[in-house]
Structure formats: C-alpha cells, structure tokens
Amino acid sequence: MSFKVAVIGAGWYGCHIASSLASLGFDVRIFESERRTLHCASGNNQFRLHMGFHYARHHGTRQQSRDGFLRFIERYPDLSHPIEKNIYAIPVADSLIDFPTYKLIMASSGIDFVETTDFDQWLKNVSGAVLTQERVLMIKQAREHFEKRLKGILHLNATVRSIEAFDSHVRVEGEKYDYVIDATWGHFSGIPRDIYYEPTMLLYYEAQYAHPAITMVDGPLCSVYPTEDPSIFTLSSVEHTPLGTYISSAAAWEKLNSVGSDLVELKRNAMENQITRYVPNFKECFKFRGVQLSIKTKPVGKDDDRSCAVYRDKRTFSVMSGKIDTIFYATERILSLLEENNSSAPLTRNFAIQNDILQLDLPVKFK
Ligand SMILES: Cc1cc2nc3c(=O)[nH]c(=O)nc-3n(C[C@H](O)[C@H](O)[C@H](O)COP(=O)(O)OP(=O)(O)OC[C@H]3O[C@@H](n4cnc5c(N)ncnc54)[C@H](O)[C@@H]3O)c2cc1C
C-alpha cells in the first residue's frame, strides 16, 4: 500500500512518523508552523530518554518506555547520549511507594538497574537508590537529522488551518491526500478523549562541578537532569513545574505568554527548596541560568498514564503522544490502522487503541 499522507506538526512524533512513512514509499508532506523542527514540547522538556523508571504506578507506560528505549538507540544511535552517573532515589518520607516495592516493580517489569549505596556524597533523606542507564536526548543533532532526512517534504513556517474530510480522501489546505495525521499533541484538532493542557516551567542551571543526574521518585517529587550540554542541567518538579490546567490549547498558550519575573522567582524558590531537601549541596553546585517554558497535553485521570495512543476518524489520525521513546508505537499503530482500513473487512470509525485495549463502535461502510 502506498498513499499520499499529510503530517501536521514537526515535533518528535511528526518527524519520526513522516520519516518512517516516507521510507516505506508513502508520498508524504509534513507541515510545521514554526521556523524549525522540534520547536515546541519536543525541544523544551527534560530531554530524558526514558526506560520506565519514572512510571512505577503505570504498567502500560513502563512497558512502552522499556521497549521504546531499546528501539530508539537502535534506530537513532546518534540522537541520545549516556549519562555517567544517573541515580533514581526514593526519599525516606515523601514517596508514594517504598524502596523494596519500587525495586520489585522495576525488576518484575524487566527494567535493568543496579542498586547503589554510594550516594551519601550527593543525597540525604533517602531510603534507597538505583543506578540506571537512561540517556539524554541530543536535540540539536535531532533537528539536523530530521531536517536533512525530510528535505523536500518538510514545510516550515507552514501552519495548517483547514482539513476537509470526505469518504474517499481528505483535503488539507485545499490539497487532496489519502490520509492526514495530526501530530500536534492535540493543539490543532484536539484528541478524542478527555485531555487537558498544562503549561510548564523548568529551570536551567549550570553545574559548577561534575554532578550526577538525580531523580526522586515516586510521586510529587523533583529531579535534576543534564541536557545535551553536560554542564547545563534542568530542574523539574512534579509539584511546582505545572502552571495550571487548561481545557483549551489557546488558554494554555495565553498563560505561558503571560509568565513574568515574579512567577519565575516564586517557582525558583519553591523548586530549589524542594530539591535541597534531598540534594543538600544544590545551591553551591548549581547556578541558575534561565527558564524553559512549554506545554504538556495530559489525559484526565489520576493513574499516572503517560502512554501513547492513536485515534482514527475515517481518514484523519490523531496522535496522543506519550514520551519520546513511544514514537515507534505511534507509527506502528498508524500502519496497522491503515492496513485495517484497506482490508476487505467492513470499515470502522472512531476506534481507539490504548494500552492494547481496542474500543470499537459500530462498523460504518464508506460509500
Ligand atoms: C516540561 C516537559 C518535560 C518533559 N520531559 C520529557 C522527557 O524528559 N522525556 C520524554 O520522553 N518526554 C518528555 N516530555 C514529553 C515530550 O516532550 C512529548 O511527549 C513530545 O515532545 C511530544 O511530541 P509531539 O511531536 O507530539 O508534540 P510537539 O513537540 O508539541 O510538536 C507538535 C508540533 O506541531 C506544531 N503545530 C501545532 N499546530 C500546528 C498547525 N496548525 N500547523 C502546523 N504545525 C502545527 C507545533 O508548532 C509543534 O512543533 C516532557 C514534556 C514537557 C512539557
């Protein structure tokens, strides 16, 4: 099968999906509002190539990350980098689960780690810690990679404003395609499930001497993680990074654009106080360098689900991104839905696959 496909959005998801479909012989165009790829959430996050250690409370997310990590390294060997010392630690008092339970969950999920007791130099108020092989994403290289790989089919400064859906085709900005994939993380046409938009603030710090990556789990905790420049780290806090909860993308952007120095100071104090509880030398080791603002699209619910899902409405696919390691999952779901769409079976619409649970409504025949 070979189709003409429009992809909207050139974040990690849009770039990977477009590049995979193009290499399978599909006639692909990818449209991005901004002047470069990976400009929004994909270029403004904690740059962690997850293995599953963050998701002790969500099996599906953990599994997707464990598998996606290995596939990411195989497919994009130059787009992530190892971290010399990468510690996940469980605090004595503030974690939602204790250290033995945490270890049990990871080990039984097939996620490799090494327990360490060698952390007193860096950490206090901690009941246990593990060393992990999680890596850091190389954003500059990723932009170069995709802009080269997608040459001729990538359209930058190109905002898509209209899609018209028909039974036999779809028109994007008036041009005819077989399918369209909305890879805007819900910012263009939304996602057919309950979601909200969460503007976020991470803080950038310069390390004054070599420091390990430290992630406190599990629950409303904090982490300090290197970027592609090993002397620059991000500080993130589950409690203090979010700037609110919005049901529309526009309202979330409005909030982000209104952030001023007062709010930055408030958040900086709160986040530094929180991390200093566990990393006592934080203020001596790290010098504040600036803020990173971004927007997360999250499913409504309390179960810590950050897994990826793909939805189809006739010829339009929308991608609910998980973590960056789940780009493979999204592409495979799209291919499988395309195959289903073009098999002899009756066509269905509006079905969603989430964590391997298939939800179908009544079959509908296209005319
Ligand atoms: C604070 C924070 C920390 C995070 N930390 C991590 C982490 O450490 N590791 C990890 O794996 N994940 C992390 N994530 C999640 C990760 O950033 C996202 O899963 C991923 O970036 C989503 O990629 P995407 O391509 O779906 O969306 P985006 O990167 O948001 O890309 C969507 C693109 O669509 C474009 N677009 C929107 N509307 C239109 C339109 N109408 N026409 C054309 N283009 C349009 C946008 O300009 C944008 O470039 C984090 C997210 C945040 C916010």
The ligand as a Tripos MOL2 file, in Angstrom:
@<TRIPOS>MOLECULE
LIG
   53    58     1     0     0
SMALL
NO_CHARGES

@<TRIPOS>ATOM
      1 C1          8.1500   20.0560   30.8020 C.3       1 LIG1
      2 C2          8.1500   18.7850   29.9990 C.ar      1 LIG1
      3 C3          9.0730   17.7900   30.2880 C.ar      1 LIG1
      4 C4          9.0750   16.6070   29.5540 C.ar      1 LIG1
      5 N1         10.0770   15.7220   29.7490 N.ar      1 LIG1
      6 C5         10.2000   14.6640   28.9260 C.ar      1 LIG1
      7 C6         11.3390   13.8330   28.9950 C.ar      1 LIG1
      8 O1         12.2700   14.0700   29.7710 O.2       1 LIG1
      9 N2         11.3750   12.7360   28.1770 N.ar      1 LIG1
     10 C7         10.3730   12.4480   27.2920 C.ar      1 LIG1
     11 O2         10.4480   11.4390   26.5990 O.2       1 LIG1
     12 N3          9.2970   13.2610   27.1770 N.ar      1 LIG1
     13 C8          9.2020   14.3600   27.9440 C.ar      1 LIG1
     14 N4          8.1440   15.2090   27.8000 N.ar      1 LIG1
     15 C9          7.1140   14.8620   26.8190 C.3       1 LIG1
     16 C10         7.6040   15.1620   25.3870 C.3       1 LIG1
     17 O3          8.0960   16.4700   25.3240 O.3       1 LIG1
     18 C11         6.4430   14.9650   24.4230 C.3       1 LIG1
     19 O4          5.9740   13.6340   24.5300 O.3       1 LIG1
     20 C12         6.8320   15.1580   22.9730 C.3       1 LIG1
     21 O5          7.6380   16.2850   22.7910 O.3       1 LIG1
     22 C13         5.5730   15.2970   22.1450 C.3       1 LIG1
     23 O6          5.9920   15.4480   20.8170 O.3       1 LIG1
     24 P1          4.9650   15.8230   19.6940 P.3       1 LIG1
     25 O7          5.7090   15.7360   18.4120 O.co2     1 LIG1
     26 O8          3.7430   15.0030   19.8430 O.co2     1 LIG1
     27 O9          4.4800   17.3110   20.0520 O.3       1 LIG1
     28 P2          5.2250   18.7240   19.9250 P.3       1 LIG1
     29 O10         6.6550   18.6460   20.2150 O.co2     1 LIG1
     30 O11         4.4010   19.6830   20.7340 O.co2     1 LIG1
     31 O12         5.0980   19.0580   18.3990 O.3       1 LIG1
     32 C14         3.8950   19.4800   17.8130 C.3       1 LIG1
     33 C15         4.2610   20.4160   16.6810 C.3       1 LIG1
     34 O13         3.0700   20.7460   15.9710 O.3       1 LIG1
     35 C16         3.2060   22.0880   15.5120 C.3       1 LIG1
     36 N5          1.8740   22.5870   15.1820 N.ar      1 LIG1
     37 C17         0.8380   22.8170   16.0460 C.ar      1 LIG1
     38 N6         -0.2540   23.2460   15.3540 N.ar      1 LIG1
     39 C18         0.1170   23.2770   14.0410 C.ar      1 LIG1
     40 C19        -0.5720   23.6180   12.8340 C.ar      1 LIG1
     41 N7         -1.8700   24.0180   12.8520 N.pl3     1 LIG1
     42 N8          0.0930   23.5520   11.6510 N.ar      1 LIG1
     43 C20         1.3950   23.1460   11.6070 C.ar      1 LIG1
     44 N9          2.0930   22.8110   12.7220 N.ar      1 LIG1
     45 C21         1.4570   22.8630   13.9150 C.ar      1 LIG1
     46 C22         3.8610   22.7980   16.6830 C.3       1 LIG1
     47 O14         4.4760   24.0080   16.2770 O.3       1 LIG1
     48 C23         4.8510   21.7390   17.1710 C.3       1 LIG1
     49 O15         6.1300   21.9110   16.6120 O.3       1 LIG1
     50 C24         8.1080   16.4030   28.5230 C.ar      1 LIG1
     51 C25         7.1910   17.4080   28.2220 C.ar      1 LIG1
     52 C26         7.2190   18.6080   28.9250 C.ar      1 LIG1
     53 C27         6.2770   19.7050   28.5350 C.3       1 LIG1
@<TRIPOS>BOND
     1     1     2 1
     2     2     3 ar
     3     2    52 ar
     4     3     4 ar
     5     4     5 ar
     6     4    50 ar
     7     5     6 ar
     8     6     7 ar
     9     6    13 1
    10     7     8 2
    11     7     9 ar
    12     9    10 ar
    13    10    11 2
    14    10    12 ar
    15    12    13 ar
    16    13    14 ar
    17    14    15 1
    18    14    50 ar
    19    15    16 1
    20    16    17 1
    21    16    18 1
    22    18    19 1
    23    18    20 1
    24    20    21 1
    25    20    22 1
    26    22    23 1
    27    23    24 1
    28    24    25 2
    29    24    26 1
    30    24    27 1
    31    27    28 1
    32    28    29 2
    33    28    30 1
    34    28    31 1
    35    31    32 1
    36    32    33 1
    37    33    34 1
    38    33    48 1
    39    34    35 1
    40    35    36 1
    41    35    46 1
    42    36    37 ar
    43    36    45 ar
    44    37    38 ar
    45    38    39 ar
    46    39    40 ar
    47    39    45 ar
    48    40    41 1
    49    40    42 ar
    50    42    43 ar
    51    43    44 ar
    52    44    45 ar
    53    46    47 1
    54    46    48 1
    55    48    49 1
    56    50    51 ar
    57    51    52 ar
    58    52    53 1
@<TRIPOS>SUBSTRUCTURE
     1 LIG1         1 GROUP 0 **** ****
